[in-house]
Amino acid sequence: MNQGELSRKRFVISTDTGGTFTDLVIEEQASDVRMFKAPTVPSDPAAGVLAAIELAARSYECSSAQLLQETELFVHGTTHAINAIITRRTALTAMLTSAGHPDVLTLREGGRADPFDHNTPFPAPYVPRHLTFEIPGRIDWRGSEIAPFDEARVHEVIADLRAAGVEAVAVCLLWSVANPAHELRVGAMLKEMLPGVAVTLSHELNPTIREFRRATSACIDASLKPVMSRYLGGMEERLRGGGYTGPLMVVTSQGAMCSAEEVAQAPIRAINSGPAMAPVAGRYFTQGLSAGRDVIVADTGGTTYDVSLVRKGEVPFTREAWIGKPFSGFMSGFPSVDVKSVGAGGGSVAWVDEGGLLHVGPMSVGADPGPVCYGHQQHSATVTDAALVLGYIDAKYFLGGTIALDEARAREVIEARVARLLGCNVVEAALAIMDVATENMVQAIADISVDQGIDPAAAILIGGGGAAGLNSIYIAKRLGCRTLVVPALGAALSASGGLLSEVASEYRAACYLRSDAFSEAASTSVFERLRKQASAFSKSAPKPIKLQFYAEVRYPSQAWELEVPVSSQTLDGEAVARLADDFHAAHMRVYAVNDPGSPVEIVGLSIRASYETRTAPLPQARWLGQGAPLEWRDIGLIGVGRVRARVHRIEQLSVGVCCSGPAIVESPFTSIVVDDVSEFELREDGNLVIHVDGKTATTGNL
């Protein structure tokens, strides 16, 4: 972001490009906030963003050029990076590693999802063996050179790279985190001899002591640089051509945002660009409800179901982020917001296997062709088709009536693809589809919450995403959650997080310190080096920055470490004692065991520099709609069957009045199912709060 205060223009825009829809949330200064959805264009994601901008412009009765000219900040969340990895449309990438260690990507780390399954092979390494080259020279863990750097051999390797036509190079040499001299020299030679080829040095990108994670993150980052540079450059060019003159910010996997230029330089930061914003928004929208309770944030899109947490007001991070399924996909090795994603969303395909067992997902029809009920010519039944058949969605009011849904076609495809194979009727098949999808989502929540030591039954569940309302009540009941919250901006939860995010950058360094033989001078030296790196961020910030200090801590010889906040800006004896106590408490919370009498090891230090872009709370979002009269509709409920339900337009609900189910609560962007034993009310802050299985307070019916 440019120096100096941002000029005060009329709008701030945040977008999130999903697999099916592109969400846009726009804030008009201190007065209004609205959301819009446009179909994602997989072949040209920027086109979906521009279409959403056009919808917003119509709402404000101006041209898209006028809207962009009056926009002071544009925040963009994108799945372009992770999609490029999944579809293997990344740059042709080579890896340079220390002589004798060419198989670091092949040997990997971790195990198998099923330890008894020896038939499923491990995936091929991210960079193939024939594009992995060994570089003579060796640094030890102390940073001492024990084998000299061989410049002549590097010249030969670079000639081989040129002959292979590589577009990107990752350099990961042993113990470059202790002494980067060899890596820096290789980087300089690559820049000189292969101009235009993207290069990532592992010690600069991800200074961790774990060799595999450092290597895999460097390879992923290098492979994305050409792809993301073109994408972000094209996005910025089209925004500038449309009249936008402010900074283009991109949301990152670390739950913050930074400039598009910074993301292009380290695109691995944007792998979970969109989903990482959901817990930021969830934390904001539950400020008046949580009161110290944990929050489970579920974001249901058309393609995936993304689950994250807010624990005691903090968003947990992980270094165990996988692209694809754990163990069979690729580990990013890069710290990011802890998000669990499964292939379950509105566009997830329902199918019956040869044994007569119903599955939902992980395949999705996505935005192209989309569910059958959208009028697209394909032959797969989806969750959205099932919801339409069950009466959860009004065929004439989908996206506020902009898309007319074809219920007859949805019935036909469910009959042909599911009901006939299961030997049941269409409604029973639709209920089964919703039930299986629900179970997939419940398991995703159980995995991430229990792993963090959270009891789902004691947490608040946030239903985000356009498809969240279809089955969030069932998910809450399965988990035992008593409170389900659907925010007014919940249908664009990740995009709304972009309006609430701070600008941040992280600076990390590997080091080794023990609490029982602590060197204050060594820790001070590392922190001073990190502060120096953060000073460039501070100089470019338009306002004072906040510095947060962290340490990666473990017990001696332990395999894994936990990241623990450092309570002071220096590490002296007293601060290390507090850090050890905090680590013991964190270890008990995560693993249900600790050893307070043991010394601890510090294996890494980091600084997070950040500043807020907001100067005031987000204006209260309004549920938009046409204000149609109340009506009744037959719907199907899991475990109950067909019932008569009241249909409410959410903009007509009276604040603070509790209503009973069964009911459907509709807005232009979502349809929320309330079962026959639950109650709901609209709060002053715009949240729709559902009391799962009812509550003891006096209720009112509309």
ABEGO torsion letter per residue (X at the ends): XBBEBBBBBABBBBBBBBAABBBBBBBBBGABBBBBBBBBBAABAAAAAAAAAAAAAAAAGBBAAAAAAABABBBBBBAAAAAAAAAGABBBBBBBBBBGBAAAAAAEBEBBABAABAABBBBBBABBAAABBBBBEBBBAAGBBABBBBAAAAAAAAAAAAAAGBABBBBBBBGAAABAAAAAAAAAAAAAABBGBBBBBAAAABBBABAAAAAAAAAAAAAAAAAAAAAAAAAAAAAAAAGBABBBBBBBAAGBBBBAAAAAABAAAAAAAAAAAAAAAAAAAAAAAAGGBBBBBBBBBAABBBBBBBBGGBBBBBAABBBEBBGABBBAGBBBBBBBBBBBBAABBBBBBAAGBBBBOABBAEAOAEBAAAGBBBABBBAAAAAAAAGABBAAABGGGABBBBAAAAAAAAAAAAAAAAGBBAAAAAAAAAAAAAAAAAAAAAAAAAAAGBBAAABBBBBBEAAAAAAAAAAAAAAGBABBBBBAAAABAAAAAAAABBBBBBBBBBBBBBAABBBAAAAAAAAAAAAAAAAAAAAABABBBBBBBBBBBBBBGBABBBBBBBABABBBAAAAAAAAAAAAAAAAAAAGBBBAABBBBBABBBBBBBBBABABBBBBBBBBBAGBBBBBBBBBBBGAEBBBBBBBBAAABBBGBBBBOBBBBBBAABBBBBBAABBBBBBAAGBBBBBBGEBABBBBBX
